């Protein structure tokens, strides 16, 4: 029994060491994708609350269409569909797919944050002589950004987990590395246990960080004080 446990611990350690080099790739894909998602989300979320009917309608179409398509299908479409004509490499296709997908969710979070700011603050800014643009930029947006930090951080964690899907197009991240080890040694339970533990460690760490950020940037008077 002791020998068996020792051999299993040795195997788990070996798998862990094999998968470690794939962690930076997973983080790179996640960070690049989410930066793109933030860009899309802030632009689209702002446009959705603007008084420009055509742009608002186009933004809503983007959100509804992207949220209605499974991420895996979007990855296939971007890499095998668009990639065929635009000559996209795997990393670009992966980042673009995740960025477009999470941009739609971030846009809705950002729109909700803007709408949560009392209208009276906007009117007060106008009464002080600010233009609508300045009031929106200097009064509404800063508060909205602080309000949406926790849910956006949670989306980042979800993006990290969903980055495992890009292994399907050959991106070598944690999941892909796990499949490689399994194909070479045919130990499925141990491989996927280590993969799961690695993702768990990263997501739990990020969740603790989110709690710290939430407490630091929480707006008093909104939500739980």
Beta strands, then each sheet from edge to edge (+ up, - down):
end
